[in-house]
Amino acid sequence: MGVVNFIINNVLTQASITIALIAMMGLMLQKKAAGQIISGTLKTLLGFQVLSAGSSIIVGSLVYFGKIFTAGFHMQGIIPSIEAINGQAMNELGLGRDIALTFLAIFIFNILIARFTKWKYIFLTGQAILWMATMTTVFGFFAGLRGIVLILVGGFVGGVFAVAMPALAQPIIRKITGSNDIALGHFCTIGYLFEAGVAKIFGEKGENKKSIEDIKLPESFEFLQDTYLSVMVVMVPLYIITAAFAGPGVGDPGSQHYLMFAFLQAIQFVVGVYVLLAGVRLLLGEIVPAFRGIAMKLVPDAIPALDCPVFFPYSPNAVILGFITTTIGTIIAMFTLPVFGLAMILPGMLTNFFAGGTAGIFGNAVGGRRGAIIGGIAHGFFITLLPALLVTIFNGMGFINATATDVDTVSAAMLYAWILSPILKAF
């Protein structure tokens, strides 16, 4: 058990190491030379670490933006946090071991389902699997499941989600990437498909639909065709105006003028995007060829399902449009849902950027610019509605004013609540 716990806590929960080991296994199965195996493994590890470094820079900038946004516009409500639920479940309910073993069970079920069904997707976003394991374990525990049954049921449900979500998204992913080499491994996929559906209904139709990537600018504004400059032009005013509403002393260190600090944080955001996209290019250059070894030997035709930032380079303008429109949708939902007796859910800037940006790519691919705009606002409302509905269930389980954001994990939790509702009512 000590070895198993070490592997779970120090290998499988470290996405960069897991993906590097999988790349190494793929290269070994192809009987590559030792030098190629070492090079491919280390480059995969490096690529993912660079991607993670870019994400961390973006997260730091968005945490600051979330503070000034909440203070500047005087918002009070519930901030969704699966991390808080995970901490409470492990520390107060003693479910740490069960969550860890469910995590491992999800990974095993994923491989088994991919091996013996037509769904050939291997879900490689370890953090997302951890949050899914948290949800299935917590809801299974309150439904009365214990021990191996709790772990196996949670592992099976999570394993099904781990192959079903990439499978459902893959037709649109193929349209976005132009190939079938990679899939989307991110547990916000139901939200992405929701935006795609809205974009299909309300967006532009046919092959002549106008993509946000094809905007023709006057010659004096052609510099905005550069991804990083266009992101900067959007984010700098957004940060400075929001900081002006918040005033000094909110999120800034006080050692420099708060508006200058906001300006530099906006630039830091752009730096994060630059680093992230560099990591994506390095990672994809190694993981796809290495994965062919697994496809040939262990899981025929296996497709790696990777985290959402991997798809940002394919449609960078849609990412920013998705972030903005999803934020608008979450603000509308924040004020609308309490009218119907639901909790006020504050906009989560991290979710709005990563999930909103990915949803924007889907909306743009399916319904062009109009589809991305209308679909993005609808997506923001949708990803606020589901956490608001989950608050009531969590309150009854002792998690006061707590909820989560990733709509696939929320949907898995609601599936538990619906199937096992007679048992849940006893708690």
Disulfide bonds with the S-S distance in Angstrom:
none
